[in-house]
Amino acid sequence: PPPPPAAFLLHGIMDRVMRCGGRTSRAAWFRRPISIRTQCSQTQDQIGHEHGKRCIIPKKLRIIDPHVHYWTPERYPWLIQHRNENGRMASICRSFLPSDYRKEMLPISVEQTIHIQANWPEDDCIGETEWQQSLADSVGNEGHPQGICSYAPLHRPNKLQAVLEKHRQYHNFKGIRFMLDFDDDTGKMSQTDKDYLDDAFFHQGMKILQRNGGLVFELQLCQAQLKKAAQLLVRKYPDVNFILNHAGFPLSGSQKRSEWQDGLKALAENENVFVKISGLGMWEGGWMGAERIAPYVEDIIERFGVERCMFASNLPVDIANGRTSLGIWEDFYTVAHQLMNLDKEDIDALFYHNAALIYTMTCDLPDIRLVPPKKRKQEETRSISFDRFEQS
């Protein structure tokens, strides 16, 4: 059956969270306010992972990585072009498969991963889901990726329904990423030919996506579009769960920082928006390390609350500047555990529980039980909608 609709989350957890201002931890699990310690004197070398040193992340910490790109140059031909250009991204334009990921993550407990659309040839977007599912079904990959978010032509509504139905034939399919990042002032960041937030055909496609129920929308924007997206997109489709990719690509400088913060605030007013904390510094030299990402993480959690945030690796992209795959996760743990002094429940939420719920992953959540759903007419929803979660 298709995954539960947005109401599974929004009318369960989030309505209770937002009633208390969106600043506390998940109402069903965590009732203590976030404790943020902003002062930091440690360097990246002191707090990061160095070759030969023991990993600082406890092995018992369960992790779901909600943003990974599994690819090979043969399947994703654009990698060959970028590799030949020999730029900053050349080092990652190689095969990166679940076996590579699992080998690099041996010291920690990454239980599940979610592949995110990576510019598979557009005219065969079903092929990406099919191939990723074949990876998941391969015995040696132990189910990775357990979630798949692929491309669909939302700007071509006459073709969209058929594409969605084909995607949903694959068990691990979770949603769509139709990249929207477009900014005339920062052209290098634009990954579309125009601003589809104003496109009537795109909005017809969004209506179809909402009617299908239960599919997440991977919301990738330039930071200059955040406030506009809050007004023109996420408010119009309240039954779609939007997951902001890479925290909206924050840029440095006081003016840009303020623009990003205002955009986050506008998006956070909508219960159906969640955030992946990843890709920080992607357009300004690459991954920044624990000390430099800490203020951004604080800003995100201050606006969205722990309950709507997830750490994500964005591998292999975020290791293009030389940081190790394991080092990225150690940076997250350093920020959450040492610099922000979050409690265990909040850390578990950021690393595991939130992704499990938002992507409706198949996993055990022993501290949560589902309250029986209301009976709904078949024509009202295609899948179960739960009223709320309660602590067991």
C-alpha positions in Angstrom: 0.0 0.0 0.0 1.1 3.6 -0.5 2.7 5.4 2.5 0.4 7.3 4.9 -0.5 10.8 3.8 0.9 14.0 5.3 -1.9 13.9 7.9 -0.1 10.9 9.4 2.5 13.3 10.8 0.9 16.7 10.7 -2.3 15.9 12.6 -0.5 13.5 14.9 2.8 14.9 16.1 3.0 18.4 14.6 -0.3 19.9 15.7 0.7 19.3 19.3 4.2 20.6 18.8 3.1 23.8 17.1 0.5 24.5 19.8 3.4 24.9 22.2 5.2 27.2 19.8 7.4 24.8 17.9 10.3 25.4 20.2 10.1 22.3 22.4 11.0 18.7 21.6 8.6 16.2 20.2 5.4 16.4 22.3 5.0 12.6 22.4 8.5 11.9 23.5 10.5 14.8 24.7 9.2 17.6 26.9 12.3 19.5 27.8 13.3 22.7 26.0 16.4 22.8 23.9 19.6 23.8 25.7 21.9 25.7 23.3 25.5 26.5 24.2 26.9 28.8 21.6 30.5 29.3 22.8 33.1 27.1 21.1 36.8 27.3 21.3 37.7 23.9 19.8 39.1 23.5 16.3 37.9 21.1 13.7 41.0 19.0 14.2 40.2 18.7 17.9 36.6 17.8 17.5 36.6 16.0 14.1 37.6 12.5 13.2 41.3 12.0 12.4 42.9 9.0 10.8 43.7 6.3 13.3 41.6 7.8 16.1 38.6 6.2 17.7 35.2 7.3 16.4 33.5 9.7 18.9 30.0 8.5 18.0 28.6 5.7 20.2 28.0 2.5 18.3 24.6 2.2 20.0 23.4 5.5 18.4 21.0 4.4 15.7 21.2 6.4 12.5 19.0 6.8 9.4 20.7 8.8 6.7 17.9 10.6 4.7 20.1 12.0 1.9 22.5 9.9 0.0 23.3 9.6 -3.7 24.1 6.1 -5.0 25.4 6.3 -8.5 27.9 5.2 -11.2 29.2 7.2 -14.1 27.6 4.7 -16.5 24.1 5.3 -15.0 24.5 9.0 -14.4 26.5 10.3 -17.5 26.8 13.9 -16.1 29.4 12.5 -13.7 31.8 11.8 -16.6 31.6 15.5 -17.7 32.3 16.8 -14.3 35.1 14.4 -13.7 36.7 15.5 -17.0 36.4 19.1 -16.0 38.7 18.3 -13.0 37.0 20.9 -10.7 36.3 20.6 -7.0 33.6 17.9 -7.6 35.9 15.7 -9.7 36.9 13.5 -6.8 33.3 12.4 -6.2 32.4 11.7 -9.8 33.0 8.0 -9.3 30.9 5.0 -8.5 29.4 5.3 -5.0 27.2 2.3 -4.1 25.7 0.9 -0.9 28.7 -1.3 -0.5 31.0 1.7 -0.5 28.8 3.6 1.9 28.5 0.6 4.3 32.3 0.1 4.3 32.9 3.7 5.2 30.3 3.6 8.0 31.5 0.5 9.7 32.4 2.3 13.0 28.8 3.6 13.4 25.3 2.2 13.2 23.7 3.6 10.0 20.7 1.2 9.7 18.9 2.7 6.7 19.6 5.2 3.9 17.4 7.1 1.5 18.6 7.8 -2.1 17.7 11.2 -3.4 17.3 12.0 -7.1 20.6 12.7 -8.8 19.9 13.9 -12.3 19.2 10.5 -13.9 18.3 11.1 -17.6 15.0 12.9 -17.4 13.2 11.1 -20.2 13.6 7.8 -18.2 13.0 8.9 -14.6 11.3 5.5 -13.8 14.7 3.9 -14.5 16.3 5.6 -11.5 13.7 4.1 -9.1 14.0 0.7 -10.8 17.7 0.7 -10.5 17.8 1.9 -6.9 15.2 -0.7 -6.0 17.5 -3.4 -7.6 20.3 -2.2 -5.4 18.1 -2.5 -2.4 17.0 -6.0 -3.4 20.6 -7.2 -3.9 21.5 -9.4 -0.9 24.9 -7.9 -0.4 23.5 -4.4 0.1 21.4 -5.4 3.1 18.4 -3.4 1.9 20.2 -0.1 1.1 18.6 2.2 0.0 15.6 1.5 2.1 14.0 4.7 0.7 14.0 6.2 -2.8 13.0 9.7 -3.9 13.2 10.2 -7.6 12.3 12.7 -10.3 8.9 13.3 -11.8 7.8 16.0 -14.3 5.6 18.1 -12.2 5.7 20.8 -14.9 4.0 18.4 -17.3 0.8 17.5 -15.5 -0.7 15.6 -18.4 2.1 13.0 -18.0 2.5 13.1 -14.2 -0.1 10.7 -12.9 1.2 7.8 -15.1 4.7 8.5 -13.9 3.7 8.5 -10.2 1.9 5.3 -10.6 4.9 3.6 -12.2 7.2 4.9 -9.4 4.8 3.6 -6.8 5.2 0.0 -8.1 8.5 -0.1 -6.4 8.4 -0.9 -2.7 11.0 1.6 -1.5 9.7 4.6 -3.3 9.0 7.5 -0.9 8.6 10.7 -2.9 9.7 13.2 -5.5 12.5 15.7 -5.9 11.8 18.3 -8.6 14.6 20.8 -8.0 13.4 24.4 -7.8 16.6 26.2 -7.0 16.8 29.3 -9.2 18.3 32.7 -8.5 19.3 35.3 -11.1 21.8 36.9 -8.6 23.6 33.7 -7.9 23.5 31.9 -11.2 25.9 29.2 -10.3 23.4 27.9 -7.8 20.5 27.7 -10.3 19.7 24.1 -11.3 16.5 24.9 -13.3 15.8 26.9 -16.3 13.4 29.3 -14.5 11.6 29.9 -11.3 8.9 27.2 -11.2 7.3 28.7 -8.1 5.4 31.0 -10.6 4.7 28.3 -13.1 1.0 27.4 -13.6 1.8 23.9 -15.0 4.0 23.1 -12.1 1.2 24.0 -9.7 -1.2 21.7 -11.6 1.4 19.0 -11.0 1.5 19.8 -7.3 -2.2 19.3 -7.1 -1.9 15.9 -8.6 0.9 15.0 -6.2 -1.2 16.1 -3.3 -4.2 14.0 -4.5 -1.9 10.9 -4.7 -1.3 11.2 -0.9 1.6 10.0 1.2 4.5 11.1 -1.1 7.1 13.5 0.3 8.3 16.5 -1.8 12.0 17.1 -1.5 12.1 20.9 -1.5 15.4 22.2 -2.9 15.6 26.0 -3.2 18.1 28.8 -3.2 17.9 30.8 0.0 16.5 33.8 -1.9 13.4 31.7 -2.7 12.6 30.5 0.9 10.0 33.2 1.8 8.4 33.0 -1.7 8.1 29.2 -1.4 6.4 29.6 2.0 3.8 31.8 0.5 3.3 30.3 -3.0 4.0 26.6 -2.4 3.9 25.0 1.0 0.8 26.8 2.2 -1.2 25.9 -0.9 -0.6 22.1 -0.4 -1.0 21.4 3.3 -1.4 17.7 2.8 2.1 17.3 1.3 5.1 16.9 3.5 7.9 19.2 2.2 11.4 18.4 3.2 13.8 21.3 2.8 17.0 20.1 1.3 20.4 21.2 2.6 18.8 23.7 5.0 18.0 26.1 2.1 21.7 26.5 1.1 22.7 29.3 3.6 25.3 31.8 2.3 27.9 33.7 4.3 27.8 37.4 5.1 25.4 39.3 7.5 22.9 40.3 4.8 22.7 36.8 3.3 22.5 35.3 6.7 19.6 37.5 7.6 17.8 36.7 4.4 18.2 33.0 5.1 17.0 33.3 8.7 13.9 35.2 7.6 13.2 32.5 5.0 13.5 29.8 7.5 11.1 31.6 9.8 8.5 31.9 7.0 8.8 28.2 6.2 8.7 27.1 9.8 5.3 28.7 10.2 4.0 25.8 8.1 3.6 22.5 9.9 4.2 20.5 6.8 7.8 21.6 6.3 10.7 19.7 7.7 14.5 20.3 7.3 17.5 18.2 6.4 20.6 19.6 8.0 23.2 18.9 5.3 25.1 20.4 2.5 26.3 23.4 4.6 28.9 25.3 2.7 28.2 23.5 -0.6 28.3 26.6 -2.7 31.1 28.2 -0.8 34.0 25.8 -0.9 32.3 22.7 0.6 31.7 21.2 4.0 32.6 23.6 6.8 33.3 21.4 9.9 31.6 21.2 13.3 32.7 24.6 14.6 31.4 26.5 11.6 28.2 24.7 11.1 27.1 25.0 14.7 25.6 28.5 14.4 23.6 27.3 11.4 22.3 24.2 13.2 21.3 26.4 16.1 19.4 28.7 13.8 17.6 25.8 12.2 16.6 24.1 15.4 15.6 27.4 17.0 13.0 28.0 14.3 11.8 24.5 13.5 12.4 22.7 16.8 14.2 19.4 17.1 11.1 17.5 16.0 11.2 18.7 12.4 15.0 18.4 11.8 17.2 15.6 10.5 20.9 15.2 10.1 21.9 13.9 6.6 25.2 13.2 5.0 24.6 14.2 1.4 27.3 11.7 0.5 29.3 11.6 -1.6 28.8 15.3 -2.4 29.8 16.7 1.0 33.2 15.0 1.0 34.3 16.8 -2.2 36.5 19.2 -0.2 38.4 16.4 1.6 36.3 15.7 4.7 35.8 12.0 5.4 32.4 10.4 5.2 32.6 9.4 8.9 33.9 12.8 9.7 30.6 14.4 8.6 28.7 12.3 11.0 31.2 13.1 13.8 30.7 16.8 13.1 27.0 16.4 13.6 27.5 14.5 16.8 29.9 17.1 18.1 27.5 19.9 17.4 24.5 18.1 19.0 26.3 16.5 21.9 29.1 18.9 22.8 28.4 22.3 21.4 24.6 22.4 21.9 24.5 20.0 24.8 21.3 18.3 23.6 19.9 15.4 25.6 19.8 11.8 24.4 16.2 12.0 23.2 16.8 15.0 21.0 20.0 13.4 19.6 18.1 10.2 18.8 15.4 12.3 17.1 17.9 14.2 14.9 19.8 11.0 13.9 17.0 8.5 13.6 13.5 8.9 14.9 12.5 12.0 12.8 13.6 10.4 9.5 11.9 7.2 10.4 8.6 8.9 10.9 8.7 11.5 8.1 9.7 8.9 5.5 7.5 6.2 7.0 10.4 3.8 7.2 10.0 0.2 8.2 11.7 0.0 11.5 11.0 -0.5 15.2 10.2 2.5 17.4 9.9 0.9 20.7 9.0 4.0 22.7 6.0 4.9 20.4 2.7 3.3 19.9 0.1 4.3 17.3 -3.4 5.3 18.5 -6.1 3.6 16.3 -7.1 5.8 13.3 -10.5 7.3 12.7 -12.6 5.5 10.1 -12.5 7.5 6.9 -14.4 7.0 3.7 -12.4 5.4 0.9 -12.9 8.4 -1.4 -11.4 10.7 1.2 -7.9 9.2 1.4 -6.0 6.3 -0.2 -4.3 5.3 3.0 -4.5 5.3 6.8 -4.4 8.6 8.7 -3.5 8.4 12.3 -4.9 10.9 14.8 -1.9 11.1 17.0 1.1 9.4 18.6 1.3 8.8 22.3 4.1 7.7 24.6 3.9 4.1 25.5 
